[in-house]
Amino acid sequence: MSMKKAIYDTKPQALTVTKDSGTAYAQITANAEEHTAKDEEGNDYTYWEVDFNEIIGPESELPLDEIEADPESFLDYQYSAKTTEQKVADLNDAVDDLLVSFLGG
């Protein structure tokens, strides 16, 4: 299970996606609960406790459109790199699709 709890000093956005050099970082928050506490000097402060997941992986392999459409459904998602066999199978499927399109099968 990837989901964790996190604490923010301001109410966070449901989804933040950052892309850098081909890698995507998706931070998902949900179920924000506002709390009030006192600091060491006795002053009140507000914080938000949220369900949290961060997904990191290659932009080309993460389902970013699906994550953006429904972030909460990805609170337990964990990226797993494809094996060589999976990559070969994907390439074979793509070649088959191209042949069908090209040859009209």
GUNUNU-268303 format. One record per atom (N, C-alpha, C): residue number from 1; atom name; x, y, z. Coordinates in steps of 0.05 Angstrom, whole numbers. Last residue first. Layout:
BEGIN
SITE | k | a | c1 | c2 | c3
SITE | NUM | CA | X | Y | Z
...
//
This chain:
BEGIN
SITE | k | a | c1 | c2 | c3
SITE | 105 | N | -120 | -103 | -854
SITE | 105 | CA | -128 | -130 | -846
SITE | 105 | C | -151 | -130 | -828
SITE | 104 | N | -89 | -64 | -882
SITE | 104 | CA | -118 | -64 | -882
SITE | 104 | C | -130 | -91 | -874
SITE | 103 | N | -37 | -56 | -880
SITE | 103 | CA | -46 | -76 | -899
SITE | 103 | C | -76 | -78 | -901
SITE | 102 | N | -34 | -15 | -841
SITE | 102 | CA | -21 | -12 | -867
SITE | 102 | C | -32 | -31 | -888
SITE | 101 | N | -62 | -36 | -798
SITE | 101 | CA | -70 | -10 | -809
SITE | 101 | C | -59 | -7 | -837
SITE | 100 | N | -34 | -84 | -790
SITE | 100 | CA | -63 | -85 | -795
SITE | 100 | C | -72 | -59 | -808
SITE | 99 | N | 16 | -62 | -779
SITE | 99 | CA | 13 | -79 | -802
SITE | 99 | C | -17 | -81 | -810
SITE | 98 | N | 6 | -34 | -731
SITE | 98 | CA | 15 | -20 | -755
SITE | 98 | C | 10 | -36 | -780
SITE | 97 | N | -7 | -77 | -697
SITE | 97 | CA | -27 | -56 | -703
SITE | 97 | C | -20 | -40 | -728
SITE | 96 | N | 43 | -104 | -697
SITE | 96 | CA | 18 | -118 | -708
SITE | 96 | C | -3 | -97 | -715
SITE | 95 | N | 74 | -65 | -672
SITE | 95 | CA | 80 | -73 | -699
SITE | 95 | C | 56 | -87 | -712
SITE | 94 | N | 49 | -65 | -622
SITE | 94 | CA | 49 | -40 | -638
SITE | 94 | C | 55 | -47 | -667
SITE | 93 | N | 59 | -117 | -604
SITE | 93 | CA | 32 | -108 | -608
SITE | 93 | C | 30 | -83 | -626
SITE | 92 | N | 115 | -113 | -601
SITE | 92 | CA | 103 | -132 | -620
SITE | 92 | C | 74 | -125 | -625
SITE | 91 | N | 120 | -76 | -560
SITE | 91 | CA | 130 | -70 | -587
SITE | 91 | C | 118 | -88 | -607
SITE | 90 | N | 97 | -105 | -517
SITE | 90 | CA | 85 | -80 | -526
SITE | 90 | C | 94 | -72 | -554
SITE | 89 | N | 135 | -147 | -515
SITE | 89 | CA | 107 | -153 | -521
SITE | 89 | C | 92 | -128 | -531
SITE | 88 | N | 180 | -118 | -499
SITE | 88 | CA | 180 | -132 | -525
SITE | 88 | C | 151 | -138 | -533
SITE | 87 | N | 162 | -101 | -448
SITE | 87 | CA | 169 | -81 | -469
SITE | 87 | C | 169 | -94 | -497
SITE | 86 | N | 157 | -150 | -422
SITE | 86 | CA | 133 | -133 | -426
SITE | 86 | C | 138 | -112 | -448
SITE | 85 | N | 210 | -167 | -422
SITE | 85 | CA | 190 | -183 | -436
SITE | 85 | C | 165 | -166 | -442
SITE | 84 | N | 234 | -128 | -390
SITE | 84 | CA | 242 | -130 | -418
SITE | 84 | C | 221 | -145 | -434
SITE | 83 | N | 182 | -99 | -348
SITE | 83 | CA | 204 | -118 | -353
SITE | 83 | C | 211 | -117 | -383
SITE | 82 | N | 169 | -33 | -328
SITE | 82 | CA | 162 | -56 | -344
SITE | 82 | C | 187 | -73 | -347
SITE | 81 | N | 167 | -10 | -260
SITE | 81 | CA | 179 | -10 | -286
SITE | 81 | C | 172 | -36 | -302
SITE | 80 | N | 112 | 11 | -226
SITE | 80 | CA | 130 | -11 | -229
SITE | 80 | C | 141 | -11 | -257
SITE | 79 | N | 82 | 56 | -181
SITE | 79 | CA | 94 | 52 | -208
SITE | 79 | C | 113 | 28 | -206
SITE | 78 | N | 24 | 45 | -145
SITE | 78 | CA | 53 | 45 | -144
SITE | 78 | C | 65 | 39 | -171
SITE | 77 | N | -35 | 72 | -117
SITE | 77 | CA | -20 | 63 | -141
SITE | 77 | C | 10 | 65 | -135
SITE | 76 | N | -69 | 90 | -78
SITE | 76 | CA | -54 | 66 | -72
SITE | 76 | C | -36 | 56 | -95
SITE | 75 | N | -90 | 135 | -102
SITE | 75 | CA | -78 | 138 | -76
SITE | 75 | C | -62 | 113 | -68
SITE | 74 | N | -118 | 138 | -149
SITE | 74 | CA | -89 | 130 | -151
SITE | 74 | C | -75 | 133 | -124
SITE | 73 | N | -167 | 158 | -143
SITE | 73 | CA | -166 | 130 | -149
SITE | 73 | C | -137 | 119 | -150
SITE | 72 | N | -157 | 213 | -138
SITE | 72 | CA | -162 | 197 | -114
SITE | 72 | C | -161 | 167 | -119
SITE | 71 | N | -151 | 233 | -191
SITE | 71 | CA | -128 | 229 | -174
SITE | 71 | C | -133 | 211 | -150
SITE | 70 | N | -175 | 229 | -247
SITE | 70 | CA | -186 | 218 | -222
SITE | 70 | C | -164 | 212 | -202
SITE | 69 | N | -148 | 256 | -288
SITE | 69 | CA | -177 | 254 | -289
SITE | 69 | C | -189 | 245 | -263
SITE | 68 | N | -94 | 250 | -275
SITE | 68 | CA | -105 | 277 | -275
SITE | 68 | C | -136 | 276 | -275
SITE | 67 | N | -90 | 194 | -283
SITE | 67 | CA | -84 | 206 | -256
SITE | 67 | C | -97 | 233 | -254
SITE | 66 | N | -100 | 191 | -338
SITE | 66 | CA | -118 | 178 | -319
SITE | 66 | C | -115 | 189 | -291
SITE | 65 | N | -55 | 219 | -357
SITE | 65 | CA | -82 | 228 | -363
SITE | 65 | C | -103 | 217 | -344
SITE | 64 | N | -12 | 188 | -337
SITE | 64 | CA | -17 | 215 | -327
SITE | 64 | C | -45 | 225 | -333
SITE | 63 | N | 8 | 132 | -326
SITE | 63 | CA | -18 | 139 | -337
SITE | 63 | C | -27 | 167 | -328
SITE | 62 | N | 77 | 129 | -344
SITE | 62 | CA | 57 | 134 | -324
SITE | 62 | C | 30 | 141 | -337
SITE | 61 | N | 112 | 124 | -387
SITE | 61 | CA | 101 | 100 | -376
SITE | 61 | C | 79 | 104 | -355
SITE | 60 | N | 131 | 174 | -402
SITE | 60 | CA | 120 | 156 | -423
SITE | 60 | C | 106 | 131 | -412
SITE | 59 | N | 154 | 194 | -356
SITE | 59 | CA | 130 | 206 | -367
SITE | 59 | C | 116 | 188 | -386
SITE | 58 | N | 178 | 147 | -309
SITE | 58 | CA | 181 | 159 | -335
SITE | 58 | C | 154 | 170 | -345
SITE | 57 | N | 159 | 165 | -241
SITE | 57 | CA | 166 | 147 | -262
SITE | 57 | C | 170 | 161 | -288
SITE | 56 | N | 127 | 168 | -179
SITE | 56 | CA | 149 | 177 | -195
SITE | 56 | C | 156 | 156 | -215
SITE | 55 | N | 76 | 190 | -138
SITE | 55 | CA | 83 | 170 | -159
SITE | 55 | C | 105 | 182 | -176
SITE | 54 | N | 56 | 195 | -72
SITE | 54 | CA | 73 | 207 | -93
SITE | 54 | C | 81 | 184 | -112
SITE | 53 | N | -1 | 206 | -33
SITE | 53 | CA | 15 | 187 | -49
SITE | 53 | C | 32 | 203 | -69
SITE | 52 | N | -40 | 215 | 25
SITE | 52 | CA | -20 | 224 | 7
SITE | 52 | C | -7 | 201 | -8
SITE | 51 | N | -91 | 244 | 63
SITE | 51 | CA | -81 | 220 | 51
SITE | 51 | C | -63 | 228 | 28
SITE | 50 | N | -74 | 298 | 109
SITE | 50 | CA | -86 | 288 | 84
SITE | 50 | C | -75 | 259 | 79
SITE | 49 | N | -84 | 351 | 153
SITE | 49 | CA | -75 | 323 | 151
SITE | 49 | C | -89 | 311 | 127
SITE | 48 | N | -66 | 417 | 159
SITE | 48 | CA | -84 | 398 | 146
SITE | 48 | C | -70 | 371 | 145
SITE | 47 | N | -66 | 467 | 212
SITE | 47 | CA | -53 | 449 | 193
SITE | 47 | C | -73 | 430 | 182
SITE | 46 | N | -60 | 528 | 247
SITE | 46 | CA | -77 | 509 | 233
SITE | 46 | C | -60 | 492 | 214
SITE | 45 | N | -45 | 549 | 314
SITE | 45 | CA | -39 | 547 | 285
SITE | 45 | C | -56 | 525 | 273
SITE | 44 | N | -41 | 590 | 372
SITE | 44 | CA | -56 | 572 | 355
SITE | 44 | C | -45 | 572 | 326
SITE | 43 | N | 14 | 594 | 417
SITE | 43 | CA | -2 | 606 | 396
SITE | 43 | C | -16 | 584 | 379
SITE | 42 | N | 48 | 574 | 455
SITE | 42 | CA | 20 | 574 | 462
SITE | 42 | C | 2 | 588 | 441
SITE | 41 | N | 99 | 565 | 440
SITE | 41 | CA | 94 | 591 | 454
SITE | 41 | C | 64 | 594 | 461
SITE | 40 | N | 98 | 518 | 411
SITE | 40 | CA | 113 | 519 | 437
SITE | 40 | C | 107 | 544 | 453
SITE | 39 | N | 30 | 520 | 385
SITE | 39 | CA | 59 | 517 | 382
SITE | 39 | C | 72 | 519 | 410
SITE | 38 | N | -30 | 482 | 383
SITE | 38 | CA | -15 | 504 | 395
SITE | 38 | C | 15 | 499 | 392
SITE | 37 | N | -76 | 469 | 329
SITE | 37 | CA | -59 | 461 | 351
SITE | 37 | C | -45 | 486 | 362
SITE | 36 | N | -128 | 446 | 289
SITE | 36 | CA | -116 | 469 | 302
SITE | 36 | C | -100 | 458 | 326
SITE | 35 | N | -141 | 417 | 224
SITE | 35 | CA | -136 | 415 | 253
SITE | 35 | C | -124 | 441 | 264
SITE | 34 | N | -177 | 391 | 170
SITE | 34 | CA | -166 | 415 | 183
SITE | 34 | C | -164 | 410 | 213
SITE | 33 | N | -164 | 341 | 126
SITE | 33 | CA | -177 | 346 | 151
SITE | 33 | C | -163 | 370 | 164
SITE | 32 | N | -173 | 318 | 61
SITE | 32 | CA | -160 | 338 | 78
SITE | 32 | C | -177 | 343 | 103
SITE | 31 | N | -178 | 276 | 22
SITE | 31 | CA | -190 | 274 | 49
SITE | 31 | C | -177 | 293 | 69
SITE | 30 | N | -115 | 275 | -13
SITE | 30 | CA | -144 | 272 | -11
SITE | 30 | C | -153 | 272 | 18
SITE | 29 | N | -63 | 286 | -61
SITE | 29 | CA | -74 | 288 | -34
SITE | 29 | C | -104 | 286 | -35
SITE | 28 | N | -8 | 266 | -99
SITE | 28 | CA | -37 | 265 | -96
SITE | 28 | C | -44 | 268 | -67
SITE | 27 | N | 41 | 284 | -143
SITE | 27 | CA | 34 | 283 | -115
SITE | 27 | C | 4 | 286 | -112
SITE | 26 | N | 81 | 258 | -191
SITE | 26 | CA | 53 | 264 | -186
SITE | 26 | C | 49 | 261 | -156
SITE | 25 | N | 131 | 269 | -234
SITE | 25 | CA | 127 | 267 | -205
SITE | 25 | C | 98 | 276 | -200
SITE | 24 | N | 165 | 241 | -289
SITE | 24 | CA | 142 | 255 | -279
SITE | 24 | C | 139 | 249 | -249
SITE | 23 | N | 221 | 250 | -331
SITE | 23 | CA | 210 | 238 | -307
SITE | 23 | C | 187 | 255 | -297
SITE | 22 | N | 242 | 280 | -372
SITE | 22 | CA | 230 | 255 | -379
SITE | 22 | C | 218 | 240 | -355
SITE | 21 | N | 261 | 327 | -345
SITE | 21 | CA | 280 | 309 | -360
SITE | 21 | C | 268 | 281 | -365
SITE | 20 | N | 206 | 333 | -306
SITE | 20 | CA | 234 | 342 | -309
SITE | 20 | C | 250 | 320 | -322
SITE | 19 | N | 143 | 354 | -284
SITE | 19 | CA | 158 | 338 | -303
SITE | 19 | C | 186 | 350 | -306
SITE | 18 | N | 94 | 348 | -234
SITE | 18 | CA | 118 | 362 | -243
SITE | 18 | C | 133 | 343 | -262
SITE | 17 | N | 30 | 356 | -211
SITE | 17 | CA | 47 | 340 | -228
SITE | 17 | C | 70 | 358 | -237
SITE | 16 | N | -13 | 351 | -158
SITE | 16 | CA | 9 | 368 | -168
SITE | 16 | C | 26 | 349 | -185
SITE | 15 | N | -79 | 349 | -134
SITE | 15 | CA | -58 | 337 | -151
SITE | 15 | C | -38 | 358 | -160
SITE | 14 | N | -107 | 378 | -96
SITE | 14 | CA | -112 | 349 | -98
SITE | 14 | C | -90 | 335 | -115
SITE | 13 | N | -67 | 424 | -58
SITE | 13 | CA | -82 | 417 | -82
SITE | 13 | C | -86 | 387 | -83
SITE | 12 | N | -71 | 433 | 14
SITE | 12 | CA | -58 | 427 | -11
SITE | 12 | C | -77 | 422 | -34
SITE | 11 | N | -76 | 486 | 59
SITE | 11 | CA | -92 | 464 | 46
SITE | 11 | C | -80 | 458 | 19
SITE | 10 | N | -15 | 492 | 95
SITE | 10 | CA | -37 | 504 | 80
SITE | 10 | C | -51 | 481 | 66
SITE | 9 | N | 18 | 458 | 121
SITE | 9 | CA | 10 | 482 | 136
SITE | 9 | C | -10 | 499 | 121
SITE | 8 | N | 6 | 387 | 121
SITE | 8 | CA | 12 | 412 | 107
SITE | 8 | C | 4 | 436 | 124
SITE | 7 | N | 23 | 320 | 128
SITE | 7 | CA | 14 | 344 | 142
SITE | 7 | C | 24 | 368 | 126
SITE | 6 | N | 1 | 255 | 107
SITE | 6 | CA | 20 | 278 | 106
SITE | 6 | C | 7 | 301 | 119
SITE | 5 | N | -1 | 184 | 104
SITE | 5 | CA | -12 | 209 | 114
SITE | 5 | C | 10 | 230 | 112
SITE | 4 | N | 1 | 145 | 44
SITE | 4 | CA | 11 | 152 | 70
SITE | 4 | C | -5 | 176 | 80
SITE | 3 | N | -5 | 91 | -2
SITE | 3 | CA | -16 | 115 | 10
SITE | 3 | C | -5 | 119 | 38
SITE | 2 | N | 14 | 42 | -20
SITE | 2 | CA | 31 | 66 | -23
SITE | 2 | C | 21 | 90 | -8
SITE | 1 | N | 17 | -24 | 0
SITE | 1 | CA | 0 | 0 | 0
SITE | 1 | C | 18 | 25 | 0
//
